[in-house]
Amino acid sequence: MRVTRVHVDAVLAIGITVVLPEAAATHLLRVLRLRVGDACVLFNGDGCDYGARIIAIDKRAVRVEVGSIHPLDNESPLRIVLLQALARGDRMDWILQKATELGVNAVIPVMTERSEVKLDAERSGKRGWHWRSVIVAACEQSGRAMVPTIAMASSLEQALKVLPEGSQRLVLAPAAVRGLGDIEVSCNCVQVIAVGPEGGWSTRDIMSLTGAGFAEVRLGPRILRTETAGVAAITALQSRFGDLG
């Protein structure tokens, strides 16, 4: 029987009691119909799973007690950062979900010259909370105990200023001469993959990216949608240099 994993923003250790988040408690009780004494697994992003059991249920809260700790070793040797142009509707959620399942370490949402989605500071903050919940849910499902970071949506120019120093930087461009298969990747540095919006990168965007050290690469002979390109690139890198295969 599969044991449900629940993310909690709390320090975890054997013997402590934790009050579950309301959404998680509702899911365990109303959907899975768990009761006092039933098991679940907690994680907080520190790389471990914590075995726990429900010890109390009341109208306001579900309390569990941590009984064991299990360090996990399912993170990819590649450290991948996805610099993703904002996508419309639930496409962005899909991108975050699949990138998380495939082992990405961080996502940086950006607004580009041709982006159809523009966010002000307030909307960016609200979307940021939603996006984090999507990533957390993907970690719960995929068994990851490390939660990828999600940056606040910003302009491409702002995002380029805060990229990891010494990172290998690749921008997906259909007209590029070199393919992704021609690139050698090192596990010793962070890999940043830049994916454009529905309308593609503008000339100014490409100039900004190449000026920041990005190399243009293509994935193949076909033009992929923005929600497909990043996932395909991460899969290709993980297959060649990571832990897929």
Helices and strands as residue ranges (DSSP letters): E 5-7, E 17-19, H 22-26, I 27-31, E 39-43, E 48-57, E 62-71, E 80-85, H 91-101, E 106-111, H 121-142, E 149-150, E 154-155, H 156-160, E 168-172, G 180-182, E 191-195, H 203-211, E 215-217, H 226-241
